[in-house]
């Protein structure tokens, strides 16, 4: 008679099965790639990318760290199917999308560098950098906490915009989902082009709106003369005199935000997306400091099917910040921006490996014991960083599907007399809007 699985054993079984499936999706150089991912997990601090080869779980020599990213070919579609299989089907999925910059200011030989947005703390400096932009769509599995599990983490090419990439990622993820998800987006996506590009996707959207936007109400009924009007009264978010009476008003006391006053208007739309009305909510917090990070007024819009009651869906937008937590975790703890890779393809392969690492931490969260540092407080629900601190023992216990390296002797080195050439330098690609033809 087989021994019943305890919750810990069940978590170990799921983690082992996931690691084996992810290993099969990594393609060429999968052994070195997989061991590189384990090295990221067990290395508490690394000052250079090649230091990851010193981890005991990386059984290869240090040149294999970069060779794995040169030769690897991860199958992102197969990994996406693997991630979707791990998502809970008992509740409606919550997705969050955003994009961030990977600064490569001095990488003159790197192709496809673009000017990306990056906030700065120095007053007067322009909030931009030179590097690569990455768009990410994550699954937010919990109603609280910092967990965000990336489904797609892809580079934004010089011919794409964040809106185009984000809408394409949302379409890919929603094609095979059994339930209609709710997707959360920041203010950059609160515009008519994003609404039009995602109109045919089976997903509802909650989007933050910039406070200087101008919306329009439903057009009045046709009076039989002249052309029918396409837009109704102006609704300027910064001008209370244009709002009119709200359809719903609700006041609630949140344990973290304090008193919150909600006002809801229906049937508003952007000028260029009049066929897609929105439900707009003003979230007013009298106790806020009225700064950029703590505003008194927050405008959010629901786009899609009829929304649930206001009390159920307005707090969902706060879960959008989970993707920001993952960006910080990937850059600070998973060394995402540490390597100086030579090509955009290598950067993409390295980014694909980080998504595999994050999902492993999620599956191991209940199988590891909290092991805080002396200066850390215990956590009932361990964060991704706390789970990573205790993963070394788990990896020793479950082993690795990667095969042991096979020494192949010493390389002959650079041929005598062969000339070395400088690598080609590439200019920074500036994304500009295409000017309309004057003859049109």
DOSE-560237 format. One line per field, with one value per residue (C-alpha): x, y, z; residue in one letter; residue number from 1. Coordinates in steps of 0.25 Angstrom, whole numbers. Layout:
// DOSE-560237
X <- [X:...]
Y <- [Y:...]
Z <- [Z:...]
code <- [A:...]
pos <- [NUM:...]
This chain:
// DOSE-560237
X <- [0:6:8:-1:5:6:5:20:22:11:18:32:25:19:33:40:30:31:46:46:36:43:56:50:46:60:64:79:89:78:87:96:84:77:89:91:76:80:92:84:75:86:96:93:101:109:117:119:111:122:122:110:119:125:112:113:100:107:116:122:133:132:131:118:111:111:112:98:92:98:94:81:68:56:43:34:21:24:27:15:6:14:11:-4:-5:0:-11:-23:-36:-45:-45:-44:-30:-24:-13:-5:4:15:28:42:56:69:79:91:96:111:108:111:112:98:88:74:77:65:62:54:47:53:50:61:63:71:63:64:69:61:54:60:71:78:76:65:51:44:29:23:10:9:-2:-5:-9:-12:-21:-9:6:17:16:15:17:22:15:22:34:39:47:41:47:51:39:29:23:19:4:6:14:5:-7:0:4:-10:-16:-6:-9:-24:-25:-25:-30:-43:-48:-49:-38:-37:-25:-19:-11:-4:-7:1:-9:-21:-23:-31:-20:-19:-34:-35:-24:-30:-44:-45:-38:-47:-42:-47:-38:-36:-27:-22:-25:-16:-23:-22:-30:-43:-54:-67:-81:-91:-97:-111:-122:-124:-133:-135:-126:-112:-101:-104:-94:-83:-80:-87:-83:-69:-64:-50:-44:-37:-50:-61:-71:-71:-74:-89:-96:-90:-98:-93:-86:-80:-72:-64:-53:-41:-32:-19:-24:-34:-46:-49:-60:-64:-72:-76:-80:-84:-84:-71:-61:-49:-51:-44:-51:-65:-70:-64:-71:-64:-68:-60:-58:-52:-45:-44:-35:-36:-25:-15:-3:-6:7:11:12:1:-10:-23:-30:-29:-36:-38:-47:-53:-54:-61:-73:-82:-74:-77:-82:-73:-69:-63:-55:-49:-39:-34:-26:-17:-12:-5:7:11:18:26:30:35:43:50:52:57:67:72:71:71:82:74:82:95:101:106:101:105:92:77:75:84:77:63:68:73:60:53:61:57:42:45:53:41:31:40:40:25:23:33:28:20:31:42:43:44:59:60:73:76:71:58:44:37:27:14:13:28:31:39:52:50:47:60:68:63:64:78:74:62:71:80:68:61:73:74:69:82:92:106:116:126:140:144:159:166:162:172:170:171:178:192:192:177:174:164:154:147:132:122:116:101:94:83:69:60:45:38:23:21:17:5:6:3:-4:-14]
Y <- [0:13:24:36:49:60:74:76:63:68:81:74:65:77:84:72:70:85:85:73:79:92:85:79:93:99:93:94:95:91:85:97:107:99:98:113:115:107:115:128:122:118:130:140:151:152:164:159:149:139:138:129:118:117:111:97:93:98:86:93:102:117:119:111:122:131:119:114:127:127:113:112:112:112:109:121:115:102:109:117:105:99:112:112:97:102:113:111:108:110:125:136:139:152:157:169:176:186:189:193:197:189:200:198:212:208:196:202:188:184:184:189:199:209:221:215:222:221:229:237:243:255:267:273:260:254:241:233:223:216:201:190:190:178:175:166:159:153:144:150:137:143:155:160:159:161:149:151:139:144:137:145:153:158:169:180:182:195:193:191:200:195:196:187:177:177:175:163:157:158:151:140:137:138:129:116:120:113:126:140:148:162:169:181:192:205:219:218:207:216:221:218:211:200:199:197:187:178:180:165:159:151:158:170:181:191:202:214:228:240:252:261:252:257:247:248:243:236:244:249:244:247:259:256:268:268:257:249:253:243:248:254:264:266:259:265:258:271:279:275:284:275:262:263:254:240:228:222:227:218:221:211:210:202:196:201:213:219:226:224:231:224:231:224:228:219:221:229:227:232:241:230:218:222:208:203:210:210:210:221:222:233:228:239:238:250:245:244:253:257:254:246:233:236:244:248:245:232:230:215:210:196:192:179:172:177:179:172:181:193:187:175:180:194:188:178:190:190:176:182:187:172:173:184:176:165:175:179:165:161:172:172:157:149:157:160:173:168:161:169:161:163:161:164:149:145:155:149:135:140:146:133:126:136:133:118:121:130:118:109:118:119:103:102:112:102:92:100:105:120:122:137:145:150:164:159:156:143:142:134:135:135:145:141:146:138:125:127:128:113:107:101:90:87:86:76:68:67:67:72:67:73:63:63:70:62:68:70:73:86:96:99:114:125:121:127:138:140:155:160:170:180:178:186:198:201:214:216:214:225:222:233:234:232:245:244:245:260:254:246]
Z <- [0:-4:6:5:1:11:7:7:-1:-11:-13:-15:-26:-33:-33:-38:-49:-53:-53:-62:-72:-72:-75:-87:-92:-91:-105:-108:-97:-87:-77:-76:-76:-65:-56:-58:-53:-41:-39:-38:-28:-18:-20:-9:-16:-29:-34:-48:-56:-57:-42:-44:-49:-35:-29:-25:-34:-47:-50:-63:-65:-65:-81:-81:-74:-86:-96:-90:-94:-108:-112:-104:-111:-100:-106:-100:-105:-99:-86:-87:-88:-76:-68:-71:-66:-53:-51:-42:-49:-37:-38:-49:-53:-50:-60:-59:-70:-71:-77:-71:-77:-77:-77:-86:-88:-92:-100:-113:-121:-116:-127:-125:-113:-112:-103:-91:-80:-66:-54:-48:-34:-39:-41:-55:-61:-73:-68:-80:-82:-94:-94:-97:-93:-88:-87:-76:-74:-60:-53:-39:-31:-18:-13:-4:-4:-14:-23:-38:-47:-61:-73:-84:-82:-96:-102:-109:-122:-128:-138:-127:-116:-102:-105:-117:-109:-97:-106:-113:-100:-95:-107:-106:-92:-93:-105:-96:-83:-78:-71:-75:-68:-62:-67:-60:-67:-63:-68:-81:-86:-83:-97:-109:-117:-106:-105:-120:-121:-109:-113:-119:-107:-97:-85:-76:-74:-62:-66:-59:-65:-65:-58:-70:-80:-86:-88:-95:-91:-100:-112:-110:-118:-133:-135:-150:-155:-159:-157:-144:-133:-129:-116:-104:-93:-90:-77:-73:-61:-56:-57:-47:-54:-66:-58:-55:-45:-43:-45:-32:-20:-9:3:10:21:16:27:19:11:21:17:2:-6:-19:-30:-43:-57:-68:-84:-85:-96:-103:-116:-124:-118:-117:-120:-107:-95:-81:-67:-60:-45:-37:-24:-14:-2:7:16:5:4:-10:-16:-29:-21:-12:-19:-13:-26:-35:-47:-52:-64:-66:-81:-85:-81:-70:-57:-44:-33:-30:-16:-23:-34:-30:-20:-31:-38:-25:-29:-42:-33:-32:-45:-40:-28:-38:-46:-34:-29:-43:-44:-30:-26:-39:-46:-58:-62:-57:-70:-81:-93:-107:-115:-112:-114:-103:-94:-97:-94:-81:-78:-81:-71:-60:-62:-60:-47:-42:-44:-37:-25:-25:-25:-14:-5:4:4:10:24:27:30:33:35:49:45:38:43:41:30:30:15:10:-1:-13:-7:6:-2:-10:3:7:-7:-6:3:-6:-18:-11:-7:-21:-30:-44:-58:-64:-69:-64:-73:-82:-83:-97:-95:-97:-108:-119:-116:-127:-140:-141:-151:-152:-151:-140:-144:-136:-133:-141:-134:-136:-134:-124:-131:-128:-129:-137:-142:-156:-163:-172:-187:-191:-204:-195]
code <- [X:X:X:X:X:X:X:X:X:X:X:X:X:X:X:X:X:X:X:X:X:X:X:X:X:X:X:X:X:X:X:X:X:X:X:X:X:X:X:X:X:X:X:X:X:X:X:X:X:X:X:X:X:X:X:X:X:X:X:X:X:X:X:X:X:X:X:X:X:X:X:X:X:X:X:X:X:X:X:X:X:X:X:X:X:X:X:X:X:X:X:X:X:X:X:X:X:X:X:X:X:X:X:X:X:X:X:X:X:X:X:X:X:X:X:X:X:X:X:X:X:X:X:X:X:X:X:X:X:X:X:X:X:X:X:X:X:X:X:X:X:X:X:X:X:X:X:X:X:X:X:X:X:X:X:X:X:X:X:X:X:X:X:X:X:X:X:X:X:X:X:X:X:X:X:X:X:X:X:X:X:X:X:X:X:X:X:X:X:X:X:X:X:X:X:X:X:X:X:X:X:X:X:X:X:X:X:X:X:X:X:X:X:X:X:X:X:X:X:X:X:X:X:X:X:X:X:X:X:X:X:X:X:X:X:X:X:X:X:X:X:X:X:X:X:X:X:X:X:X:X:X:X:X:X:X:X:X:X:X:X:X:X:X:X:X:X:X:X:X:X:X:X:X:X:X:X:X:X:X:X:X:X:X:X:X:X:X:X:X:X:X:X:X:X:X:X:X:X:X:X:X:X:X:X:X:X:X:X:X:X:X:X:X:X:X:X:X:X:X:X:X:X:X:X:X:X:X:X:X:X:X:X:X:X:X:X:X:X:X:X:X:X:X:X:X:X:X:X:X:X:X:X:X:X:X:X:X:X:X:X:X:X:X:X:X:X:X:X:X:X:X:X:X:X:X:X:X:X:X:X:X:X:X:X:X:X:X:X:X:X:X:X:X:X:X:X:X:X:X:X:X:X:X:X:X:X:X:X:X:X:X:X:X:X:X:X:X:X:X:X:X:X:X:X:X:X:X:X:X:X:X:X:X:X:X:X:X:X:X]
pos <- [1:2:3:4:5:6:7:8:9:10:11:12:13:14:15:16:17:18:19:20:21:22:23:24:25:26:27:28:29:30:31:32:33:34:35:36:37:38:39:40:41:42:43:44:45:46:47:48:49:50:51:52:53:54:55:56:57:58:59:60:61:62:63:64:65:66:67:68:69:70:71:72:73:74:75:76:77:78:79:80:81:82:83:84:85:86:87:88:89:90:91:92:93:94:95:96:97:98:99:100:101:102:103:104:105:106:107:108:109:110:111:112:113:114:115:116:117:118:119:120:121:122:123:124:125:126:127:128:129:130:131:132:133:134:135:136:137:138:139:140:141:142:143:144:145:146:147:148:149:150:151:152:153:154:155:156:157:158:159:160:161:162:163:164:165:166:167:168:169:170:171:172:173:174:175:176:177:178:179:180:181:182:183:184:185:186:187:188:189:190:191:192:193:194:195:196:197:198:199:200:201:202:203:204:205:206:207:208:209:210:211:212:213:214:215:216:217:218:219:220:221:222:223:224:225:226:227:228:229:230:231:232:233:234:235:236:237:238:239:240:241:242:243:244:245:246:247:248:249:250:251:252:253:254:255:256:257:258:259:260:261:262:263:264:265:266:267:268:269:270:271:272:273:274:275:276:277:278:279:280:281:282:283:284:285:286:287:288:289:290:291:292:293:294:295:296:297:298:299:300:301:302:303:304:305:306:307:308:309:310:311:312:313:314:315:316:317:318:319:320:321:322:323:324:325:326:327:328:329:330:331:332:333:334:335:336:337:338:339:340:341:342:343:344:345:346:347:348:349:350:351:352:353:354:355:356:357:358:359:360:361:362:363:364:365:366:367:368:369:370:371:372:373:374:375:376:377:378:379:380:381:382:383:384:385:386:387:388:389:390:391:392:393:394:395:396:397:398:399:400:401:402:403:404:405:406:407:408:409:410:411:412:413:414:415:416:417:418:419:420:421:422:423:424:425:426:427:428:429:430:431:432:433:434:435:436:437:438:439:440]
